[in-house]
Amino acid sequence: MNLDSKTDKLNAKSRHDNSLGILTKKFIHLIKHSPENTIDLNEAVKALNVQKRRIYDITNVLEGFILKHFLKIIIFFQRHWFYRKKS
């Protein structure tokens, strides 16, 4: 095995570990295991060993997930209300 293929494998693992999905899961784990379910973003930067910009990417993913879930609930209740009122 040559040096380039070893470097490629290390880079692939590093990229996987720093993928947005994995980092988001790690971020949620940090929040769940912190006092009062809160975390200082600067502490998260250190714990996850990422730049602050990546933390903002993670929070954007979580906001999108919450918004999507909230919209599903609204649509469910609107449909339920519409069909209930119709009959």
CNS distance restraints for C-alpha pairs under 8 A (distance, minus, plus):
assign (resid   1 and name CA) (resid   5 and name CA) 6.61 0.50 0.50
assign (resid   1 and name CA) (resid   6 and name CA) 7.16 0.50 0.50
assign (resid   2 and name CA) (resid   6 and name CA) 6.63 0.50 0.50
assign (resid   3 and name CA) (resid   7 and name CA) 6.17 0.50 0.50
assign (resid   4 and name CA) (resid   8 and name CA) 6.09 0.50 0.50
assign (resid   5 and name CA) (resid   9 and name CA) 6.24 0.50 0.50
assign (resid   6 and name CA) (resid  10 and name CA) 6.30 0.50 0.50
assign (resid   7 and name CA) (resid  11 and name CA) 6.08 0.50 0.50
assign (resid   8 and name CA) (resid  12 and name CA) 6.05 0.50 0.50
assign (resid   9 and name CA) (resid  13 and name CA) 6.25 0.50 0.50
assign (resid  10 and name CA) (resid  14 and name CA) 6.05 0.50 0.50
assign (resid  11 and name CA) (resid  15 and name CA) 5.96 0.50 0.50
assign (resid  12 and name CA) (resid  16 and name CA) 6.12 0.50 0.50
assign (resid  13 and name CA) (resid  17 and name CA) 6.11 0.50 0.50
assign (resid  14 and name CA) (resid  18 and name CA) 6.18 0.50 0.50
assign (resid  15 and name CA) (resid  19 and name CA) 5.99 0.50 0.50
assign (resid  16 and name CA) (resid  22 and name CA) 7.58 0.50 0.50
assign (resid  17 and name CA) (resid  22 and name CA) 6.28 0.50 0.50
assign (resid  17 and name CA) (resid  23 and name CA) 7.31 0.50 0.50
assign (resid  18 and name CA) (resid  22 and name CA) 6.60 0.50 0.50
assign (resid  18 and name CA) (resid  23 and name CA) 6.04 0.50 0.50
assign (resid  19 and name CA) (resid  23 and name CA) 6.14 0.50 0.50
assign (resid  20 and name CA) (resid  24 and name CA) 5.94 0.50 0.50
assign (resid  20 and name CA) (resid  57 and name CA) 7.63 0.50 0.50
assign (resid  20 and name CA) (resid  58 and name CA) 6.68 0.50 0.50
assign (resid  21 and name CA) (resid  25 and name CA) 6.35 0.50 0.50
assign (resid  22 and name CA) (resid  26 and name CA) 6.27 0.50 0.50
assign (resid  23 and name CA) (resid  27 and name CA) 6.00 0.50 0.50
assign (resid  23 and name CA) (resid  48 and name CA) 7.38 0.50 0.50
assign (resid  23 and name CA) (resid  58 and name CA) 7.17 0.50 0.50
assign (resid  24 and name CA) (resid  28 and name CA) 6.18 0.50 0.50
assign (resid  24 and name CA) (resid  58 and name CA) 5.47 0.50 0.50
assign (resid  24 and name CA) (resid  61 and name CA) 7.73 0.50 0.50
assign (resid  24 and name CA) (resid  62 and name CA) 7.81 0.50 0.50
assign (resid  25 and name CA) (resid  29 and name CA) 6.20 0.50 0.50
assign (resid  26 and name CA) (resid  30 and name CA) 6.26 0.50 0.50
assign (resid  26 and name CA) (resid  48 and name CA) 7.53 0.50 0.50
assign (resid  27 and name CA) (resid  31 and name CA) 6.36 0.50 0.50
assign (resid  27 and name CA) (resid  44 and name CA) 7.16 0.50 0.50
assign (resid  27 and name CA) (resid  48 and name CA) 7.66 0.50 0.50
assign (resid  27 and name CA) (resid  58 and name CA) 7.76 0.50 0.50
assign (resid  28 and name CA) (resid  32 and name CA) 6.11 0.50 0.50
assign (resid  29 and name CA) (resid  33 and name CA) 6.22 0.50 0.50
assign (resid  30 and name CA) (resid  34 and name CA) 6.13 0.50 0.50
assign (resid  30 and name CA) (resid  39 and name CA) 7.44 0.50 0.50
assign (resid  30 and name CA) (resid  44 and name CA) 7.61 0.50 0.50
assign (resid  31 and name CA) (resid  37 and name CA) 5.02 0.50 0.50
assign (resid  31 and name CA) (resid  38 and name CA) 5.58 0.50 0.50
assign (resid  31 and name CA) (resid  39 and name CA) 5.95 0.50 0.50
assign (resid  32 and name CA) (resid  37 and name CA) 5.42 0.50 0.50
assign (resid  33 and name CA) (resid  37 and name CA) 6.87 0.50 0.50
assign (resid  34 and name CA) (resid  38 and name CA) 6.15 0.50 0.50
assign (resid  34 and name CA) (resid  39 and name CA) 6.64 0.50 0.50
assign (resid  39 and name CA) (resid  43 and name CA) 7.00 0.50 0.50
assign (resid  39 and name CA) (resid  44 and name CA) 6.93 0.50 0.50
assign (resid  40 and name CA) (resid  44 and name CA) 6.42 0.50 0.50
assign (resid  41 and name CA) (resid  45 and name CA) 6.21 0.50 0.50
assign (resid  41 and name CA) (resid  52 and name CA) 7.73 0.50 0.50
assign (resid  41 and name CA) (resid  55 and name CA) 7.24 0.50 0.50
assign (resid  42 and name CA) (resid  46 and name CA) 6.52 0.50 0.50
assign (resid  42 and name CA) (resid  52 and name CA) 7.45 0.50 0.50
assign (resid  43 and name CA) (resid  47 and name CA) 6.07 0.50 0.50
assign (resid  44 and name CA) (resid  48 and name CA) 5.87 0.50 0.50
assign (resid  44 and name CA) (resid  49 and name CA) 7.98 0.50 0.50
assign (resid  44 and name CA) (resid  55 and name CA) 7.54 0.50 0.50
assign (resid  45 and name CA) (resid  49 and name CA) 5.64 0.50 0.50
assign (resid  45 and name CA) (resid  50 and name CA) 5.36 0.50 0.50
assign (resid  45 and name CA) (resid  51 and name CA) 6.16 0.50 0.50
assign (resid  45 and name CA) (resid  52 and name CA) 5.88 0.50 0.50
assign (resid  45 and name CA) (resid  55 and name CA) 6.83 0.50 0.50
assign (resid  46 and name CA) (resid  50 and name CA) 6.98 0.50 0.50
assign (resid  50 and name CA) (resid  54 and name CA) 6.34 0.50 0.50
assign (resid  50 and name CA) (resid  55 and name CA) 7.53 0.50 0.50
assign (resid  51 and name CA) (resid  55 and name CA) 7.07 0.50 0.50
assign (resid  52 and name CA) (resid  56 and name CA) 6.66 0.50 0.50
assign (resid  53 and name CA) (resid  57 and name CA) 6.46 0.50 0.50
assign (resid  54 and name CA) (resid  58 and name CA) 6.32 0.50 0.50
assign (resid  55 and name CA) (resid  59 and name CA) 6.27 0.50 0.50
assign (resid  56 and name CA) (resid  60 and name CA) 6.13 0.50 0.50
assign (resid  57 and name CA) (resid  61 and name CA) 6.35 0.50 0.50
assign (resid  58 and name CA) (resid  62 and name CA) 6.37 0.50 0.50
assign (resid  59 and name CA) (resid  63 and name CA) 6.08 0.50 0.50
assign (resid  60 and name CA) (resid  64 and name CA) 6.09 0.50 0.50
assign (resid  61 and name CA) (resid  65 and name CA) 6.20 0.50 0.50
assign (resid  62 and name CA) (resid  66 and name CA) 6.16 0.50 0.50
assign (resid  63 and name CA) (resid  67 and name CA) 6.05 0.50 0.50
assign (resid  64 and name CA) (resid  68 and name CA) 6.03 0.50 0.50
assign (resid  65 and name CA) (resid  69 and name CA) 6.14 0.50 0.50
assign (resid  66 and name CA) (resid  70 and name CA) 6.01 0.50 0.50
assign (resid  67 and name CA) (resid  71 and name CA) 6.09 0.50 0.50
assign (resid  68 and name CA) (resid  72 and name CA) 6.31 0.50 0.50
assign (resid  69 and name CA) (resid  73 and name CA) 6.48 0.50 0.50
assign (resid  70 and name CA) (resid  74 and name CA) 6.36 0.50 0.50
assign (resid  71 and name CA) (resid  75 and name CA) 6.11 0.50 0.50
assign (resid  72 and name CA) (resid  76 and name CA) 6.09 0.50 0.50
assign (resid  73 and name CA) (resid  77 and name CA) 6.29 0.50 0.50
assign (resid  74 and name CA) (resid  78 and name CA) 6.09 0.50 0.50
assign (resid  75 and name CA) (resid  79 and name CA) 6.10 0.50 0.50
assign (resid  76 and name CA) (resid  80 and name CA) 6.13 0.50 0.50
assign (resid  77 and name CA) (resid  81 and name CA) 5.92 0.50 0.50
assign (resid  78 and name CA) (resid  82 and name CA) 5.98 0.50 0.50
assign (resid  79 and name CA) (resid  83 and name CA) 6.14 0.50 0.50
assign (resid  80 and name CA) (resid  84 and name CA) 6.00 0.50 0.50
assign (resid  81 and name CA) (resid  85 and name CA) 6.00 0.50 0.50
assign (resid  82 and name CA) (resid  86 and name CA) 6.08 0.50 0.50
assign (resid  83 and name CA) (resid  87 and name CA) 6.42 0.50 0.50
